[in-house]
């Protein structure tokens, strides 16, 4: 009988990534219990956004911690999706994850700076910051779904495309609720700045998705 080499997939680094993100979430819950409780029911109750609708809300520590949690889990979810649809060698896993993490961080940072710059140019800083806080809050909330999906994809349903699609539906639904509520609550402002709103959608929301989609397709 000839020996057959078998590659064993190490989950140690994924476990460490999940554990670190869980610690970030636990720290946010411990330090800001009231905010955390309001944050947990965000898709059903907009109290979290209303109570934190003040100057400097993008730089408060709870929001920063939840954004770090989101960045980690979004990157890991994208990595696991890539692994499920486009198999790669196990030795490339960690490298691929850090490339995705760097890309997600750079993408969100550039997008944030462009949005803030547009607000300064068109003198709509208040509306832009409000849009950013609302959208990021709902994206951060959807990262809870990503966290659960990541655990399932790492330990239970490995490379399950069905689990990925199910998680995507929930993630898109949560963010769609946020966009709908945002437009409903600010419809007067949007109508009065309709040109800027369309420009914002085309340049900073739709265009990046088209570019990323075209890249993934190729």
C-alpha positions in Angstrom: 0.0 0.0 0.0 1.3 3.4 -0.9 1.1 6.2 1.7 -1.5 8.9 1.0 -0.7 12.4 2.2 -3.6 14.1 3.9 -3.8 17.8 4.6 -5.3 18.7 7.9 -6.9 22.1 8.0 -5.9 24.1 11.1 -8.6 26.1 12.7 -6.4 27.7 15.3 -6.0 31.1 13.7 -9.8 31.3 12.9 -10.6 30.4 16.5 -8.3 33.2 17.6 -9.9 35.7 15.3 -13.4 34.7 16.5 -12.3 34.9 20.1 -10.7 38.3 19.7 -13.9 39.7 18.0 -16.0 38.2 20.8 -13.8 39.9 23.4 -14.3 43.2 21.6 -18.1 42.7 21.7 -18.0 41.7 25.3 -15.9 44.8 26.2 -18.5 47.0 24.5 -21.3 45.3 26.4 -19.5 45.6 29.7 -18.5 49.2 29.3 -21.7 50.5 27.7 -24.6 48.2 28.9 -27.5 50.6 28.1 -26.1 51.4 24.6 -25.6 47.7 24.0 -29.2 46.8 24.9 -30.5 49.5 22.6 -28.1 48.4 19.9 -29.3 44.8 20.1 -32.9 45.8 19.1 -31.9 48.3 16.5 -33.8 46.8 13.5 -37.0 46.8 15.5 -36.5 50.0 17.5 -34.5 53.1 16.4 -33.9 54.2 20.0 -30.2 53.6 19.7 -29.8 56.0 16.7 -32.1 58.6 18.3 -30.3 58.6 21.7 -26.8 58.8 20.1 -27.8 61.4 17.5 -25.3 64.0 18.7 -22.0 65.6 17.8 -19.0 63.2 17.8 -21.2 60.1 17.6 -18.9 58.5 15.0 -16.0 58.7 17.4 -17.6 57.4 20.6 -15.9 54.3 22.0 -18.9 52.0 21.8 -19.3 52.8 18.1 -15.6 52.3 17.5 -15.6 48.9 19.3 -18.6 47.7 17.3 -17.0 48.9 14.1 -13.9 46.9 14.9 -16.1 43.9 15.6 -17.8 44.4 12.2 -14.5 44.7 10.3 -13.1 41.5 11.7 -16.3 39.5 11.1 -17.0 40.9 7.7 -13.4 40.1 6.6 -13.7 36.5 8.0 -17.1 36.0 6.4 -15.8 37.2 3.0 -12.8 34.9 3.4 -15.0 31.9 4.3 -17.3 32.7 1.3 -14.2 32.9 -1.0 -13.0 29.5 0.4 -16.4 27.9 -0.2 -16.8 29.2 -3.8 -13.2 29.3 -4.8 -11.2 26.6 -3.0 -7.6 27.4 -2.2 -4.6 25.7 -0.5 -4.7 25.6 3.3 -1.3 27.3 3.5 -2.8 30.3 1.7 -5.7 30.8 4.2 -4.1 33.2 6.6 -2.5 35.3 3.9 -5.8 35.5 2.0 -7.6 36.6 5.2 -5.2 39.4 5.9 -5.4 40.6 2.3 -9.2 40.7 2.6 -9.0 42.4 6.0 -6.7 45.1 4.6 -8.9 45.5 1.6 -12.1 45.9 3.7 -10.4 48.4 6.0 -8.9 50.4 3.2 -12.2 50.4 1.3 -14.3 51.6 4.2 -11.7 54.2 5.2 -11.5 55.7 1.7 -15.3 55.7 1.4 -15.6 57.4 4.8 -13.1 60.1 3.8 -14.8 60.7 0.4 -18.2 61.0 2.1 -16.9 63.5 4.7 -15.2 65.4 1.9 -18.4 65.6 -0.1 -20.2 66.9 2.9 -17.6 69.7 3.3 -17.7 70.6 -0.4 -21.5 70.8 -0.6 -21.9 72.1 3.0 -24.0 69.1 4.0 -21.8 67.8 6.8 -24.7 67.3 9.2 -26.7 65.1 6.8 -23.6 63.2 5.7 -22.5 62.4 9.3 -26.1 61.4 10.1 -26.1 59.1 7.1 -22.7 57.6 8.1 -23.7 56.9 11.6 -27.0 55.3 10.6 -25.5 53.1 7.9 -22.5 52.1 10.0 -24.8 51.3 13.0 -26.9 48.9 10.9 -23.8 47.4 9.3 -22.4 46.9 12.7 -25.6 45.2 13.8 -25.5 42.9 10.8 -22.0 41.8 11.9 -23.8 39.9 14.7 -25.2 37.7 11.9 -21.8 37.5 10.4 -20.3 36.4 13.7 -22.9 33.5 14.1 -22.4 32.6 10.4 -18.7 32.5 10.9 -18.9 30.1 13.8 -21.2 27.9 11.8 -19.0 27.9 8.8 -15.8 27.3 10.7 -17.0 24.5 13.1 -20.4 23.1 11.8 -21.3 23.7 8.2 -17.8 24.0 6.6 -17.9 25.5 3.1 -21.7 25.5 3.1 -22.9 27.7 0.3 -26.5 27.5 1.6 -25.3 28.9 5.0 -23.6 31.7 3.2 -26.6 32.6 1.2 -28.9 32.5 4.3 -26.5 34.8 6.1 -26.3 37.1 3.1 -30.1 37.4 3.1 -30.2 38.3 6.8 -27.3 40.8 6.4 -28.9 42.5 3.4 -32.3 42.6 5.1 -30.9 44.3 8.2 -29.1 47.0 6.2 -32.2 47.5 3.9 -34.3 48.2 7.1 -31.7 50.8 8.1 -31.8 52.5 4.7 -35.6 52.5 4.6 -35.8 54.0 8.1 -33.1 56.6 7.2 -35.0 57.7 4.1 -38.3 57.8 5.9 -36.9 59.9 8.8 -35.1 62.3 6.6 -37.3 62.5 3.5 -37.7 66.3 3.8 -33.9 66.8 3.9 -33.4 64.3 1.0 -36.0 66.1 -1.1 -34.5 69.5 -0.5 -31.0 68.1 -1.3 -32.2 65.6 -4.0 -29.4 66.4 -6.4 -26.7 65.8 -3.7 -28.5 62.6 -2.6 -28.5 61.2 -6.1 -24.9 62.2 -6.5 -24.1 60.5 -3.2 -25.9 57.3 -4.2 -24.2 57.1 -7.6 -20.6 57.9 -6.6 -20.3 56.5 -3.1 -22.8 53.7 -2.8 -23.6 52.2 -6.3 -20.3 52.8 -8.0 -18.1 50.9 -5.4 -20.5 47.9 -5.5 -20.3 47.8 -9.3 -16.5 48.0 -9.2 -16.2 45.2 -6.5 -18.8 43.1 -8.3 -16.9 43.4 -11.6 -13.6 42.5 -9.9 -15.1 39.4 -8.3 -16.8 38.4 -11.6 -13.4 38.6 -13.4 
